[in-house]
Amino acid sequence: MFPLVSGAVSCQSFNMCAKKAPDTALAAFLDRHPKVDAVEAFVTDINGTQRGKLLPLKTARKIFTEGLRMPRSVFAVDIWGEDALAAGLVSETGDNDGTARPVPDGLRVQPWSKKTAQVMLTMFNPDGRAFGVDPRQALSRVLGQYKRKGLTPVVAVELEFYLTDKQRDDAGCPQPPRFPAGGGRAKKAQILGMAEVAAFRDVLDDIRRACALEDIPADTLISENGPAQFEVNLLHTEDALRACDDAIFLKRTIKGIAQKHGMEATFMAKPYAGLSGNGMHVHFSLLDKNGKNIFAGKDKKGTAALRHAIGGLLRHMPASTAVFAPHFNSYRRFAKGSHAPVTLTWGYDNRSVAVRVPDSSIAATRIEHRVAGADANPYLVMALLLAAGLDGMEKKTPPGKPLSGNAYAAKVQTLPVTWGEALDFFEGAGFTKKALGRDLHRAFLACKRQEMDVLAEQVTSAEYDAYFRDA
């Protein structure tokens, strides 16, 4: 069990202190956590994977005054960590370094490893400018557009995940874990099942305590639609960058705590055929300069700004799907009746649509974007979602009529149904190039097309079973 104490230190404050006394903030951190003797320093690449270095404490001190030198090409590697040469960050640049610096509130404890702290970094070019292929910097640019218009997004992220057994089944596939107290293996979906929560209470309680220790604003935790599948909701915040930072820390925490309990945790979009996939739902509303929610109208239907933002989201959804569903497995999640949206639809309090306006108080009127998988990069998802909403409001894009009833049966445009189709939409869209920046757009395509080519060359066991003997 973990004590309920604060573990995060503002790296922004740290850097301000460091100008006078480089060790002041770190010393305060170490006073609270005297066993720490090493630091994991990392950035988040295009895939949403953390890449960085494990440093002894003596060396790690320099991060907060000098930054950490790392090759910028680390942002544009495929899911296996291989350089995506078509991204133009290796041979074309000499594979040169940038300087990664701590983000605000990025120094935190690592509850599953008491002697190791962690610090999140973001990348800058040698000349001090923000590095355009860093997904966090891409979101920062989109937020700058909102700031210039006097608007502040209020966002919240919800993440679904499965706990799995460390032992694979006879076919080498993941399987649900055994109940910690005995009595067999989790096999059935238990939506909102309190017995399911109780069965895995020890690991879930440790996840909750670890979140408190790291200042991750975790709120509700529920049992979801698959065996040992759960969802954690993060609280709404006016800091969209911090919301995505917390989503990254949350994923690391859940995986780390699961390991401590002899399990694994996965955010893979569709780990089990025939069972519910893992989604990442994003809620957002907008505050004006006076702190008023511009989506909130006289009734629960909301304002024109709400509908125009939805119009932008739907208009740019085909081009954005490659980010919302970034891997081959991601497209297995999109199936009719699977609790994942498949059509370009919106509606009020309707969980079968892609863009939902939840039932709430008028003051809390907001959008819930339901398309992204939990395997997606939260910075890129948030950047495209907010950019599309802003474009819709600027162009007064009509969303069409809200859908009531079953969106899976609606005769309307669907999301791209294959990975290749989604990448084609992404590549040809001026919107995605503008929203993410040309360099990141190129790097994302290079990584994903390389990943797709590698997987296309694989011959699966299912193919041998179907074709080897009788073809």
N, C-alpha and C positions, 0 to 999 in steps of 0.2 A: 504494500500500500504506500501511497505517496502523500506527503504532508501538503496541506493547502497553503502554500506560500507563493509569493511573486517570484518569477524567475527571469523576466525580460528586462533588458536594459536598452534604452534608446541610444542607438548608435549615432544618431544625429547629435544628441546631447554629449555622447562620448567624444565625438570629434571636436565639439566646441570646448570641452574640458581639456582635450589633448593638446590644444594650442598652448595651454599654460602648464599642464601637468599630465604627460602622456599616460601615466598609469592610474590616474585618479578614479575614473569610472570602472576600469577593470578591477582595481583593488576593491571597490565597493561590491562588485559582483562576486569576487573571490571570497570576501568576508562572509557572504551568505552561502557560498558553495566552496568551502575550503578544499574539498577532495578533487576538484577539477585540475587535471594536469595536461589536458590536450583539448584542441578545438577542431571541429569539423567546419571548414570554410567552403561554401559552395555557391554556385550560380544555378539557375534553372534554364535548361536548353529548350530548343524548339519543341521537343517531344514532351516537355514537362518533367524531364529527368534531371536530378541533381548531379552536378559534376563539380569536383573541386579537390581539396587536399585535406589530409589529416595532419595537423601541425602540433608539435609540442608547445606548451604554453609560452615558453621563452620566445619562440619564433612568432607565435600568433600575436604577440603584443604589437608587432610592427604593422599588422593589418589596419589598425585604427588610426595610424598616423601616416603610413605610406601607401596603404592599399596592398593588394596581392596581385602579382604579375601572373597572368595566365594567357595561353593562346586564345585569341578570339574565335578561332575555328571550332572551339569546343561547343559553341552554340549550334553549329550546323553539322552534327553527326547524326547518322541514322539510329534506329532504336537499339542496334547492337553496339553502338559507339564507333562505327567506322566512318571515316571522313566522307562527306558527300562532296566530291570534288567539283561538281557542277554548281555548287553554291558560290564558288569564286573566292573562298577564304583561305585556301591552302597555297597552291603553287602561284596563283596570281598576286598574292600579297607577301610571299615568303614565309607564310604561316607565322606572322609576327604577333607579339603580345599586346594586350591591352592591360589596363589597371582596373581590377575589380575592387569596389569599395563597399563597406557595410551599408545596408539600408536602415532607415529609422526602425527602431525596435527589433532589430535583426539579431541581436545577441541574446541567446536563450539557453537555458539548461537543456539537457537531453535526458529525460527521466529514466529511460531504459538503459542508460549507461552513466552511472553516477559520477564517473571521473572525466567525462567528456562533455564539453559545451558545444554549441553549434552557432554559427553566424552566417546569415544570408547576405550575399553580395550582389551587386549589379555592376555591369561592365561599362567602362569608358575607353575611348580611343586614346592613343598616345598624346594627342593634342588637347585632351581634356574634355572633348565633346562626348555626348552620350553615344554609345555604340548602337547603331540602328538595328542590329540583328538580335539584340537582347529583348526577349518578349516583354520583360518588365518595363523597359524603356519605351516600347511601342504603346503600351497602355498609358504610360505617363504622357505621351504626346496627345493621345485622344482626350485624356482628362484636361489637358491644356486648352483644347478647343472649347470644352464646356466652361472652363474658368473664364475664358475671354468673353463668353456670352452671359456671364453672371449666373450660371447654373451649377448645381452640385448634385451629382448622382448619389443616391442612398441605395446601397446594395446589400444583398445577403446571399451566401452560397450554401447550398445543401449538397452533401456528398453521400452516395450509397456505396457500400462495400460488402464483401463476403469474408467471413472467417472460414478458413479451410484447414484441413488436416495437413500436417507436414508430410505424412505418408501418402504417396500417390496410390491410386487403385492399380489393379493388375495390368491395365492398358497404359499406365503411366500418366493418367489424367488426374487433375485435382478432384478431391472429394470433400463433402462436408465434414466438419470435425465431430469427434465423439463428445457427448455431453460431459463436462468436467466432473460431474458428480456420479458418472456412470449411467447405465441404462440405455446404451446403444448410441447410434449416430443420428444426427439431425438429417432428416430426409424430406420433410414436408414444409411448404411455405406457411408461415404463421404471421400474416399481416396484422400489425399492432398487437401481436400476441405477448401478453405479460409473462406467460410461462416461458416463452423463448428468451425474453430479457432476463428472467430469473435464472434460467439454466446457464446462461453465460455471464452472470452478474459479476463474477470476480474480474474477468478481463474487461468488461464494460466499465466497471467502477474504476479500474486502474486507468483506462483511457480518459475517463472524466477527470480524475485527479491529476493526471499528467497534463491535460489541457489547462487546468487551473494553474499548475506550476509554471507553464509556459506563457500564460496570459493569452491563450487561444480562447476566444469568446464563444465556446461551445454552449449551445442551449439544449434543445430537445434531442433525445436519442430514442429511436423507435425501431421495432422489429419490422422488416420489410417483406416483400413478396416471395423471397426465396429462403431455403433452409440456411440458418445462420447468416442471413443477410440483414444488415442494419443501415440506418441513415442517421447522420449527425447534421443538425442545423446550426449554422453560425449566426450570431446576432447581426441585425442590420447595422450598417455603419456608413458615415459620410466620407470615409476614406476608402475608395475602391482599391487602391494599391495595397493597403493594409489588409483588406478583405481577401485578396488573392494570396498575399504573403501567408496569412493565417490558414488558407486552404492547403498550401504547400506544407506548412508545419503540421497541420492536422493529419495529412496523409502519412508523413514521416512518423508521426507519433503513433498512429493506429498500427502501422506495420511493426514499429519497434516494440510496442506493448504486446502485440500478438505473438511475436517471437519469444518474449519473456515467458509467455504462458504456453509455450510449446505448440503454437499454431502459426499459420500464415494469414495475412490479410491481402486481399487483392481488390484493386479498383478497375480491373479489366472489364471492358464493356459487356462482354457476354461469356463469362467463364463456363457456363453450363448450357448445353443445348436444351431447349424446351423449358428453361426456367427464366425468370425475370433477369434483365440486365441491370447493370449499375449506371445510374444517371447522375449528372451534375445539374441541378436546377438553380437558376439565378433569378433572384427577385430584384427589381429596381424601380425606384421612383425618382422624381427630380424636385429639388428645392430651388426657388428663386432667391434673389438677394435678400429678401425679407424672411427667408426660412419657410415660405409657403410651398406646399406640395402642388406643383402645377398640373398634376394628373387628377387631383381631387376637385370634383365639380359640385353641382347642387344635389346630385343623387349618385347612386352606385354605378351609373353608366360612365362616369368620368367626363373628362374634358376633350376638346378637339385635339389638344396636345397629346393626350393619351392615345387617341385613335391614330393620329399621324405617326407617332412613334411606332405603334404596332404595324402600320402600313410600311414603314421603312424596314422593320425587322422581316416582314414577310417578303418584301421585294428583294432583299439581299440574302435571303436564306439559302437559295441554291448555291450561290457563290461562296457562302460561309460554311457550308456543310462539311467541307474537307477539314476545317479547323474543329468543328463541333464533333466530328467523327473521324479522327486522324489516322486510324489504323485499319488494316484488313478486317480484324475481328469486330471493329466498331459497327460495321454494317449488318452484322448478325443481330444486333440489338433492335434494329428497325423491323419489326414484324407486327402485323395486325393483331390487335388485342393484347399486345405485350407490355402495355403501360409505357411504351415509348412512342412518341408521335411519328407519323409517317406522311402526314399531309400538311400543306401550307395553309393552316387554318388558325383561327383565333376564336375565343369565346369567353363568356363569363362563367366562372366556377365550373369549368369543364376540363377534366384531366385527360381527355383524349385528344385535345388540340395541341398545336405546337406552342402557341402563345396564349397563356391563360391570364385572365384578370380574376384573382382570387376574391372570394366573398370576404369582405372586411368592413371595418368602419369607413366612412367616407374619407376621413382624414388620412387613413392608411392605404388609400387607393394606389395600386401598384401593378406592375407587369411581372408575371412569372414566365421565364423562358425555359422550356422543358426539353429542348432538343439535344443538348450536349451530353456526351457520356462522361462518366467519372474518369475515363482515361485521357480526357482532353487537357490541354494546357490552360489553366484558369486565366492567365494573363491574356492569352490570345482570344479566348472565348469572350472575356469581358471587353476587350478592345473592339472586336467586331460587333458585338451586341450593342455597345454604347454608340459606336460610329454609325451603325445602321439606324438606331433610334433617332440620333441627331439629324441624319440625312432626311429621314421621313418627316421630322418636324419642320425642317427648313424648306422642304419641297411640298409640304402639306399633302403627303402621299395618302390616299384613301386606303383603308385596310379591307374594304368589302364588308359584307354583313357578318356579324358574329354567328358562329355555329352553335346550335344546341343539339344535343344528342350525340350519336356515334360518329366521330370524325373518321374512323377507319373505313366506314362504309360510304363516306361522302365522295361524290364524283368531282373531285377537284385535283389540282396539281399536287404531285407528291414530291417529297424530297428526292434528291439523286439516290438511286437504289444500289449503285455500285461505287466502289472506291475510285475506279478510273473515271467514271462520269463526274463524280464530285470534284476530282482534281482538275478535270477539263473546265468545269464551271469556274473554279477558283482561279485557274491560270488566265482565262479570258476576260475576267471581270476587272474593269477599271476601279471599281469600288474597293476590292481587296488590296490592290496595289496602293491606292491612296491611303486607305485606313492603316495598313501595316507598314507602309514604306516599301520602296522598290527592292531594297536589299534583303529585307526579311522575307518579302514575297518570293524572291528568287530562291533564297535558302530553304524555305519551307517546301517549295516544289521539288527542289533537288533532293532533300532528305526523303520525302514521301515517295517520289518516283523510284528512288534507289531501293527503298524498302519494298515497294511493290514488285520491282523486278526480281529481287532476291527470292521473295515468297513464290513468285510465279514459276520459278525454276524447281521448286520442291515437289517431290512426289510423295503423297501422303499415304498413310496406312489404309485409309478408307479407299483410295484408288486401287491399291494392291488387292484389297479384299473384293472390290467390285469387278476388276478387269483382268487380273493376272492369269486366272485359271481359264476363263471362258471367252475372253475377247479374241 
